Amino acid sequence: MRFVILAIALVSAMPSYAQDLSAFKPENQKSLGLAAYLTSVRASAQGKMIFLTKQYQSNFVKDTMTPGDVIASAPATAQLKKAQEKYLAIKVNVDILINQLAVDMYAKNNLRAYKKLDQCIKGKGDLPDQLKPYEKVIEAIDTNVEELMEIKFEGNLPNPTFFKEGGPELAALDLLGIAELGYTILNEEAKRRTQKVTSVLGVLEKVRLKDTTELLAKPKEKEQEEKDDK
């Protein structure tokens, strides 16, 4: 149920997201557990990158760029590059966490590593020595998310239209899958160990971050519709 509540909260926050980027703050979701935390990391990082990219394109990119335009847009270009670097660091560390957790669970053929990490994320216990390296990965994710959220362009710039019905922005966030995360994990207890591990890993695969090149890409169905209309 807590994952359903998180899903409703995140979706409800969409219309005001451009004005309130703290809506998906991962730190606020840690009490719900690892799946909720990683989902909020994905939503906040991808949402911020989409917002910055669209704002940059709307205000600093022209069909014909003069040398003066290039010079004038240099600070904004540097900020966007910094944001891309932070986003990449988040993506790499999320992948490291998920991939290593997969190895640890398959090696023992049980959910012990996941459960320990889940409890640690909730603040309900410390990790055993063999799992301590995960703490540095989580710290790196938190630091880079926080720094990414603080990046902005100088000047009083208009915000781009962020969410559009059926647009790539919504597709990039994939928030509606959140509700099934906890359900899948909790209901695998009755199945065999290998099935449990495989199922949990399938859930974690859903919270990997997309490449920056995919964030503003139009869904294939949308592209085909536009072609048909021409």
ROPATI-900639 format. One record per residue (C-alpha): residue in one letter; residue number from 0; x, y, z. Coordinates in steps of 0.2 Angstrom, whole numbers, padded with zeros to 4 digits, always signed. Layout:
<res = a&n = NUM&xx = X&yy = Y&zz = Z>
...
END
This chain:
<res = m&n = 0&xx = +0000&yy = +0000&zz = +0000>
<res = r&n = 1&xx = +0014&yy = +0012&zz = +0004>
<res = f&n = 2&xx = +0020&yy = +0011&zz = -0014>
<res = v&n = 3&xx = +0003&yy = +0015&zz = -0020>
<res = i&n = 4&xx = +0003&yy = +0030&zz = -0009>
<res = l&n = 5&xx = +0020&yy = +0035&zz = -0016>
<res = a&n = 6&xx = +0014&yy = +0033&zz = -0034>
<res = i&n = 7&xx = -0001&yy = +0044&zz = -0031>
<res = a&n = 8&xx = +0009&yy = +0057&zz = -0023>
<res = l&n = 9&xx = +0022&yy = +0058&zz = -0037>
<res = v&n = 10&xx = +0009&yy = +0058&zz = -0051>
<res = s&n = 11&xx = -0001&yy = +0072&zz = -0041>
<res = a&n = 12&xx = +0015&yy = +0082&zz = -0041>
<res = m&n = 13&xx = +0017&yy = +0082&zz = -0060>
<res = p&n = 14&xx = +0008&yy = +0098&zz = -0064>
<res = s&n = 15&xx = +0018&yy = +0109&zz = -0052>
<res = y&n = 16&xx = +0035&yy = +0100&zz = -0055>
<res = a&n = 17&xx = +0043&yy = +0114&zz = -0065>
<res = q&n = 18&xx = +0040&yy = +0126&zz = -0051>
<res = d&n = 19&xx = +0044&yy = +0113&zz = -0036>
<res = l&n = 20&xx = +0058&yy = +0101&zz = -0041>
<res = s&n = 21&xx = +0058&yy = +0095&zz = -0023>
<res = a&n = 22&xx = +0043&yy = +0084&zz = -0026>
<res = f&n = 23&xx = +0053&yy = +0069&zz = -0030>
<res = k&n = 24&xx = +0067&yy = +0072&zz = -0017>
<res = p&n = 25&xx = +0075&yy = +0054&zz = -0014>
<res = e&n = 26&xx = +0079&yy = +0059&zz = +0004>
<res = n&n = 27&xx = +0061&yy = +0060&zz = +0008>
<res = q&n = 28&xx = +0057&yy = +0043&zz = +0001>
<res = k&n = 29&xx = +0070&yy = +0033&zz = +0010>
<res = s&n = 30&xx = +0058&yy = +0028&zz = +0024>
<res = l&n = 31&xx = +0048&yy = +0018&zz = +0012>
<res = g&n = 32&xx = +0063&yy = +0008&zz = +0007>
<res = l&n = 33&xx = +0075&yy = +0004&zz = -0007>
<res = a&n = 34&xx = +0063&yy = +0002&zz = -0022>
<res = a&n = 35&xx = +0054&yy = +0019&zz = -0017>
<res = y&n = 36&xx = +0071&yy = +0027&zz = -0015>
<res = l&n = 37&xx = +0078&yy = +0022&zz = -0032>
<res = t&n = 38&xx = +0062&yy = +0026&zz = -0040>
<res = s&n = 39&xx = +0062&yy = +0044&zz = -0033>
<res = v&n = 40&xx = +0081&yy = +0045&zz = -0039>
<res = r&n = 41&xx = +0076&yy = +0041&zz = -0056>
<res = a&n = 42&xx = +0061&yy = +0053&zz = -0057>
<res = s&n = 43&xx = +0070&yy = +0067&zz = -0050>
<res = a&n = 44&xx = +0086&yy = +0065&zz = -0060>
<res = q&n = 45&xx = +0077&yy = +0062&zz = -0077>
<res = g&n = 46&xx = +0064&yy = +0076&zz = -0073>
<res = k&n = 47&xx = +0078&yy = +0088&zz = -0069>
<res = m&n = 48&xx = +0088&yy = +0084&zz = -0085>
<res = i&n = 49&xx = +0072&yy = +0085&zz = -0096>
<res = f&n = 50&xx = +0068&yy = +0102&zz = -0088>
<res = l&n = 51&xx = +0086&yy = +0109&zz = -0090>
<res = t&n = 52&xx = +0087&yy = +0103&zz = -0108>
<res = k&n = 53&xx = +0071&yy = +0110&zz = -0114>
<res = q&n = 54&xx = +0074&yy = +0127&zz = -0105>
<res = y&n = 55&xx = +0092&yy = +0128&zz = -0113>
<res = q&n = 56&xx = +0084&yy = +0124&zz = -0130>
<res = s&n = 57&xx = +0071&yy = +0137&zz = -0128>
<res = n&n = 58&xx = +0082&yy = +0151&zz = -0122>
<res = f&n = 59&xx = +0099&yy = +0148&zz = -0129>
<res = v&n = 60&xx = +0098&yy = +0139&zz = -0145>
<res = k&n = 61&xx = +0094&yy = +0147&zz = -0162>
<res = d&n = 62&xx = +0093&yy = +0140&zz = -0179>
<res = t&n = 63&xx = +0107&yy = +0151&zz = -0184>
<res = m&n = 64&xx = +0120&yy = +0154&zz = -0170>
<res = t&n = 65&xx = +0132&yy = +0170&zz = -0172>
<res = p&n = 66&xx = +0148&yy = +0171&zz = -0163>
<res = g&n = 67&xx = +0140&yy = +0183&zz = -0151>
<res = d&n = 68&xx = +0126&yy = +0170&zz = -0148>
<res = v&n = 69&xx = +0139&yy = +0157&zz = -0144>
<res = i&n = 70&xx = +0148&yy = +0168&zz = -0132>
<res = a&n = 71&xx = +0132&yy = +0174&zz = -0124>
<res = s&n = 72&xx = +0126&yy = +0156&zz = -0121>
<res = a&n = 73&xx = +0143&yy = +0149&zz = -0115>
<res = p&n = 74&xx = +0138&yy = +0150&zz = -0096>
<res = a&n = 75&xx = +0122&yy = +0141&zz = -0099>
<res = t&n = 76&xx = +0131&yy = +0128&zz = -0110>
<res = a&n = 77&xx = +0143&yy = +0125&zz = -0096>
<res = q&n = 78&xx = +0129&yy = +0123&zz = -0083>
<res = l&n = 79&xx = +0120&yy = +0111&zz = -0095>
<res = k&n = 80&xx = +0137&yy = +0101&zz = -0097>
<res = k&n = 81&xx = +0139&yy = +0101&zz = -0078>
<res = a&n = 82&xx = +0121&yy = +0094&zz = -0076>
<res = q&n = 83&xx = +0125&yy = +0080&zz = -0089>
<res = e&n = 84&xx = +0140&yy = +0075&zz = -0079>
<res = k&n = 85&xx = +0130&yy = +0074&zz = -0063>
<res = y&n = 86&xx = +0116&yy = +0064&zz = -0071>
<res = l&n = 87&xx = +0129&yy = +0052&zz = -0078>
<res = a&n = 88&xx = +0137&yy = +0050&zz = -0061>
<res = i&n = 89&xx = +0120&yy = +0046&zz = -0054>
<res = k&n = 90&xx = +0116&yy = +0034&zz = -0068>
<res = v&n = 91&xx = +0133&yy = +0025&zz = -0066>
<res = n&n = 92&xx = +0131&yy = +0023&zz = -0047>
<res = v&n = 93&xx = +0113&yy = +0017&zz = -0048>
<res = d&n = 94&xx = +0119&yy = +0004&zz = -0061>
<res = i&n = 95&xx = +0133&yy = -0001&zz = -0049>
<res = l&n = 96&xx = +0121&yy = -0003&zz = -0035>
<res = i&n = 97&xx = +0108&yy = -0014&zz = -0045>
<res = n&n = 98&xx = +0122&yy = -0024&zz = -0054>
<res = q&n = 99&xx = +0131&yy = -0028&zz = -0038>
<res = l&n = 100&xx = +0115&yy = -0032&zz = -0028>
<res = a&n = 101&xx = +0111&yy = -0044&zz = -0042>
<res = v&n = 102&xx = +0127&yy = -0053&zz = -0040>
<res = d&n = 103&xx = +0126&yy = -0054&zz = -0021>
<res = m&n = 104&xx = +0108&yy = -0061&zz = -0022>
<res = y&n = 105&xx = +0112&yy = -0074&zz = -0035>
<res = a&n = 106&xx = +0128&yy = -0079&zz = -0026>
<res = k&n = 107&xx = +0118&yy = -0083&zz = -0010>
<res = n&n = 108&xx = +0102&yy = -0087&zz = -0019>
<res = n&n = 109&xx = +0092&yy = -0077&zz = -0007>
<res = l&n = 110&xx = +0086&yy = -0060&zz = -0003>
<res = r&n = 111&xx = +0097&yy = -0056&zz = +0012>
<res = a&n = 112&xx = +0107&yy = -0043&zz = +0004>
<res = y&n = 113&xx = +0092&yy = -0034&zz = -0002>
<res = k&n = 114&xx = +0083&yy = -0035&zz = +0014>
<res = k&n = 115&xx = +0099&yy = -0028&zz = +0024>
<res = l&n = 116&xx = +0100&yy = -0014&zz = +0011>
<res = d&n = 117&xx = +0082&yy = -0010&zz = +0012>
<res = q&n = 118&xx = +0082&yy = -0009&zz = +0031>
<res = c&n = 119&xx = +0098&yy = +0002&zz = +0030>
<res = i&n = 120&xx = +0089&yy = +0014&zz = +0018>
<res = k&n = 121&xx = +0075&yy = +0015&zz = +0030>
<res = g&n = 122&xx = +0086&yy = +0020&zz = +0044>
<res = k&n = 123&xx = +0082&yy = +0004&zz = +0054>
<res = g&n = 124&xx = +0099&yy = -0004&zz = +0055>
<res = d&n = 125&xx = +0118&yy = -0004&zz = +0049>
<res = l&n = 126&xx = +0124&yy = -0014&zz = +0035>
<res = p&n = 127&xx = +0135&yy = -0029&zz = +0040>
<res = d&n = 128&xx = +0154&yy = -0027&zz = +0035>
<res = q&n = 129&xx = +0153&yy = -0037&zz = +0019>
<res = l&n = 130&xx = +0139&yy = -0025&zz = +0013>
<res = k&n = 131&xx = +0147&yy = -0008&zz = +0019>
<res = p&n = 132&xx = +0153&yy = -0003&zz = +0001>
<res = y&n = 133&xx = +0135&yy = +0000&zz = -0003>
<res = e&n = 134&xx = +0135&yy = +0015&zz = +0008>
<res = k&n = 135&xx = +0148&yy = +0024&zz = -0002>
<res = v&n = 136&xx = +0138&yy = +0021&zz = -0018>
<res = i&n = 137&xx = +0122&yy = +0028&zz = -0010>
<res = e&n = 138&xx = +0132&yy = +0043&zz = -0003>
<res = a&n = 139&xx = +0138&yy = +0046&zz = -0021>
<res = i&n = 140&xx = +0120&yy = +0045&zz = -0028>
<res = d&n = 141&xx = +0113&yy = +0057&zz = -0014>
<res = t&n = 142&xx = +0127&yy = +0069&zz = -0017>
<res = n&n = 143&xx = +0125&yy = +0070&zz = -0036>
<res = v&n = 144&xx = +0106&yy = +0071&zz = -0035>
<res = e&n = 145&xx = +0107&yy = +0085&zz = -0023>
<res = e&n = 146&xx = +0120&yy = +0095&zz = -0034>
<res = l&n = 147&xx = +0110&yy = +0091&zz = -0050>
<res = m&n = 148&xx = +0094&yy = +0098&zz = -0042>
<res = e&n = 149&xx = +0103&yy = +0115&zz = -0038>
<res = i&n = 150&xx = +0109&yy = +0118&zz = -0056>
<res = k&n = 151&xx = +0100&yy = +0132&zz = -0064>
<res = f&n = 152&xx = +0103&yy = +0145&zz = -0078>
<res = e&n = 153&xx = +0106&yy = +0163&zz = -0074>
<res = g&n = 154&xx = +0093&yy = +0176&zz = -0077>
<res = n&n = 155&xx = +0074&yy = +0176&zz = -0076>
<res = l&n = 156&xx = +0070&yy = +0163&zz = -0089>
<res = p&n = 157&xx = +0052&yy = +0157&zz = -0094>
<res = n&n = 158&xx = +0049&yy = +0139&zz = -0089>
<res = p&n = 159&xx = +0046&yy = +0127&zz = -0104>
<res = t&n = 160&xx = +0030&yy = +0118&zz = -0105>
<res = f&n = 161&xx = +0036&yy = +0103&zz = -0095>
<res = f&n = 162&xx = +0022&yy = +0090&zz = -0095>
<res = k&n = 163&xx = +0011&yy = +0086&zz = -0110>
<res = e&n = 164&xx = -0002&yy = +0073&zz = -0111>
<res = g&n = 165&xx = +0006&yy = +0058&zz = -0120>
<res = g&n = 166&xx = +0022&yy = +0067&zz = -0122>
<res = p&n = 167&xx = +0040&yy = +0060&zz = -0120>
<res = e&n = 168&xx = +0042&yy = +0069&zz = -0103>
<res = l&n = 169&xx = +0029&yy = +0057&zz = -0095>
<res = a&n = 170&xx = +0036&yy = +0042&zz = -0104>
<res = a&n = 171&xx = +0053&yy = +0046&zz = -0098>
<res = l&n = 172&xx = +0048&yy = +0046&zz = -0080>
<res = d&n = 173&xx = +0038&yy = +0030&zz = -0080>
<res = l&n = 174&xx = +0030&yy = +0033&zz = -0063>
<res = l&n = 175&xx = +0015&yy = +0023&zz = -0064>
<res = g&n = 176&xx = +0025&yy = +0007&zz = -0062>
<res = i&n = 177&xx = +0029&yy = +0012&zz = -0044>
<res = a&n = 178&xx = +0014&yy = +0004&zz = -0036>
<res = e&n = 179&xx = +0019&yy = -0014&zz = -0041>
<res = l&n = 180&xx = +0037&yy = -0013&zz = -0034>
<res = g&n = 181&xx = +0033&yy = -0017&zz = -0016>
<res = y&n = 182&xx = +0019&yy = -0029&zz = -0020>
<res = t&n = 183&xx = +0030&yy = -0040&zz = -0031>
<res = i&n = 184&xx = +0044&yy = -0041&zz = -0017>
<res = l&n = 185&xx = +0032&yy = -0044&zz = -0003>
<res = n&n = 186&xx = +0022&yy = -0058&zz = -0012>
<res = e&n = 187&xx = +0037&yy = -0068&zz = -0018>
<res = e&n = 188&xx = +0040&yy = -0075&zz = -0001>
<res = a&n = 189&xx = +0029&yy = -0090&zz = -0005>
<res = k&n = 190&xx = +0039&yy = -0095&zz = -0020>
<res = r&n = 191&xx = +0056&yy = -0103&zz = -0022>
<res = r&n = 192&xx = +0072&yy = -0094&zz = -0018>
<res = t&n = 193&xx = +0078&yy = -0092&zz = -0036>
<res = q&n = 194&xx = +0061&yy = -0086&zz = -0041>
<res = k&n = 195&xx = +0061&yy = -0073&zz = -0027>
<res = v&n = 196&xx = +0079&yy = -0066&zz = -0032>
<res = t&n = 197&xx = +0074&yy = -0066&zz = -0051>
<res = s&n = 198&xx = +0058&yy = -0056&zz = -0047>
<res = v&n = 199&xx = +0066&yy = -0043&zz = -0036>
<res = l&n = 200&xx = +0079&yy = -0040&zz = -0049>
<res = g&n = 201&xx = +0066&yy = -0038&zz = -0062>
<res = v&n = 202&xx = +0058&yy = -0024&zz = -0051>
<res = l&n = 203&xx = +0075&yy = -0016&zz = -0048>
<res = e&n = 204&xx = +0078&yy = -0016&zz = -0067>
<res = k&n = 205&xx = +0063&yy = -0004&zz = -0069>
<res = v&n = 206&xx = +0072&yy = +0010&zz = -0059>
<res = r&n = 207&xx = +0088&yy = +0011&zz = -0069>
<res = l&n = 208&xx = +0090&yy = +0029&zz = -0077>
<res = k&n = 209&xx = +0089&yy = +0031&zz = -0096>
<res = d&n = 210&xx = +0103&yy = +0038&zz = -0106>
<res = t&n = 211&xx = +0102&yy = +0057&zz = -0109>
<res = t&n = 212&xx = +0099&yy = +0054&zz = -0127>
<res = e&n = 213&xx = +0083&yy = +0045&zz = -0123>
<res = l&n = 214&xx = +0075&yy = +0058&zz = -0111>
<res = l&n = 215&xx = +0068&yy = +0069&zz = -0125>
<res = a&n = 216&xx = +0065&yy = +0056&zz = -0138>
<res = k&n = 217&xx = +0048&yy = +0054&zz = -0144>
<res = p&n = 218&xx = +0039&yy = +0037&zz = -0142>
<res = k&n = 219&xx = +0039&yy = +0027&zz = -0158>
<res = e&n = 220&xx = +0020&yy = +0027&zz = -0159>
<res = k&n = 221&xx = +0020&yy = +0046&zz = -0158>
<res = e&n = 222&xx = +0033&yy = +0047&zz = -0172>
<res = q&n = 223&xx = +0023&yy = +0036&zz = -0183>
<res = e&n = 224&xx = +0007&yy = +0046&zz = -0180>
<res = e&n = 225&xx = +0016&yy = +0062&zz = -0185>
<res = k&n = 226&xx = +0023&yy = +0054&zz = -0201>
<res = d&n = 227&xx = +0005&yy = +0048&zz = -0205>
<res = d&n = 228&xx = -0002&yy = +0066&zz = -0203>
<res = k&n = 229&xx = +0010&yy = +0073&zz = -0215>
END
